[in-house]
Amino acid sequence: MPTFALFGQFGNNKIQQIGSATKYGSSFKSALGMGVLSGDGRIIYQRIGNYQEVTFISSDDYVSIKDKINDVRYKTSSTADAVSPNIGPYKDIEVIYIPNRAATLNLRVSDLTPIRVSSCRMYFHEGSSTGTANSFYNTEWYECIHTSTDETLPGSGASTWSSMPASSTGSIVLRSSPGPTGSNPTGSTAFATRHDWYLCLSVTPAKSFPQSFINISCMIDYV
């Protein structure tokens, strides 16, 4: 049976599992809490229009810091500041040049026999239900497709961030069957024993006094 896990990335391909998934038929569902902080490391309220300067995985009780992970901060529609404990920092880097290892999250589904992933969706929400949209933060997201460790070379992903406004009830949709490198070199219907997605997330408050934690759920369909 396939397994699904979420990893926080710490640079130089160092990862730590931060969540697993529950299987529903031919789908997986998983949830985690991600937090955003000011530059001095305190859990405080951000100003509207400012993007996070530290990204971390919340504790199980969603009230404290568990692990800091790669922080990729939105600058313009096509650039970012990427800060990792072990690589960078990259200042005003074009997002298409951000390597997979500098992304914030690594989503992974694997099996002993090859499988094809037909859909991968991510929701930002409040509480435990994906039907309760996150109203606190506007989210910018970017799917890295850059297998090289050389950030002077462009990857093959998009050239701009994508947006998920606060209170949106939809999901962000990631590429199908990306394979172990996130680049699905053999096509979106390919079968593989492992599929990986590399994701950068950056948020800014949509209203005054937002909470410091964001609930994220992922749904993956496979055959």
ZIVENCOR-V480778 format. One record per residue. N is the residue number from 1. NEAR is the number of other ideal C-beta (glycine too) atoms within 10 Angstrom. D_FIRST is the distance of its C-alpha to the first C-alpha in Angstrom with 2 decimals. Layout:
BEGIN
n/near/d_first
N/NEAR/D_FIRST
N/NEAR/D_FIRST
END
This chain:
BEGIN
n/near/d_first
1/6/0.00
2/19/3.81
3/14/6.58
4/25/10.00
5/17/13.32
6/22/17.00
7/19/19.54
8/23/23.30
9/27/25.17
10/18/28.29
11/19/29.59
12/13/29.60
13/13/25.80
14/16/25.65
15/18/22.86
16/13/21.90
17/11/18.86
18/20/20.24
19/19/17.47
20/12/13.84
21/21/12.33
22/10/11.86
23/13/9.50
24/10/11.90
25/6/10.88
26/12/9.97
27/16/11.36
28/23/11.28
29/16/14.56
30/19/16.02
31/16/19.68
32/20/22.08
33/20/25.82
34/22/27.74
35/22/31.41
36/28/34.43
37/19/37.61
38/16/41.05
39/10/42.01
40/8/43.40
41/12/40.11
42/9/41.13
43/17/39.21
44/10/41.84
45/12/42.25
46/20/42.26
47/10/44.94
48/12/44.23
49/8/43.89
50/14/42.73
51/21/39.24
52/25/37.44
53/16/38.43
54/19/35.75
55/25/32.06
56/23/30.14
57/22/27.15
58/21/28.45
59/14/28.22
60/8/26.27
61/8/29.52
62/15/30.06
63/12/33.59
64/12/33.56
65/15/32.35
66/18/29.37
67/13/29.13
68/18/31.02
69/26/29.16
70/26/30.36
71/27/32.76
72/33/33.42
73/23/36.34
74/23/37.48
75/19/41.00
76/11/41.67
77/12/39.72
78/14/39.02
79/20/39.35
80/26/37.95
81/18/38.64
82/28/35.66
83/20/35.95
84/22/33.65
85/14/34.39
86/13/34.10
87/20/35.05
88/20/37.55
89/12/38.97
90/19/39.16
91/11/41.91
92/10/42.19
93/20/39.59
94/17/38.68
95/27/35.06
96/19/34.34
97/22/35.24
98/27/32.81
99/24/30.35
100/24/26.65
101/25/27.29
102/29/29.76
103/25/27.50
104/23/26.87
105/28/23.13
106/25/20.15
107/24/17.03
108/19/13.94
109/24/10.44
110/15/8.73
111/16/6.29
112/9/7.77
113/8/8.75
114/12/10.80
115/19/10.12
116/16/13.07
117/27/13.67
118/15/16.39
119/15/17.48
120/25/17.59
121/17/20.16
122/24/21.77
123/23/24.17
124/27/27.05
125/20/28.20
126/17/30.16
127/9/28.88
128/10/25.41
129/11/25.65
130/21/24.94
131/10/27.81
132/14/30.30
133/18/31.07
134/25/32.05
135/15/35.84
136/21/36.71
137/25/35.72
138/22/35.92
139/23/33.04
140/23/33.16
141/21/29.96
142/25/29.39
143/23/26.40
144/30/27.23
145/21/26.81
146/25/28.77
147/17/27.40
148/13/30.82
149/13/32.20
150/8/35.56
151/19/36.19
152/6/39.34
153/12/37.30
154/14/35.81
155/23/32.16
156/13/31.08
157/20/30.16
158/14/32.50
159/13/35.93
160/15/35.99
161/21/34.16
162/13/32.81
163/13/33.82
164/21/32.34
165/12/35.43
166/18/35.51
167/16/34.95
168/17/32.82
169/11/30.33
170/11/28.37
171/18/25.61
172/19/25.55
173/12/23.50
174/21/22.06
175/18/21.71
176/19/18.97
177/23/16.84
178/25/18.87
179/19/17.31
180/13/17.63
181/16/21.29
182/27/21.13
183/19/23.56
184/19/21.62
185/11/24.24
186/11/23.08
187/10/23.02
188/12/21.14
189/12/19.34
190/16/18.10
191/16/14.75
192/20/13.69
193/14/11.12
194/16/12.37
195/31/14.30
196/18/16.94
197/24/19.59
198/30/22.80
199/23/24.83
200/25/28.37
201/28/29.57
202/23/33.21
203/26/34.81
204/20/38.33
205/21/39.61
206/16/40.42
207/12/42.81
208/8/44.72
209/8/43.21
210/20/39.49
211/17/36.98
212/22/35.62
213/21/31.91
214/24/29.65
215/21/26.49
216/22/23.74
217/19/20.64
218/26/18.03
219/18/16.21
220/26/13.81
221/16/13.18
222/20/11.09
223/10/11.17
END
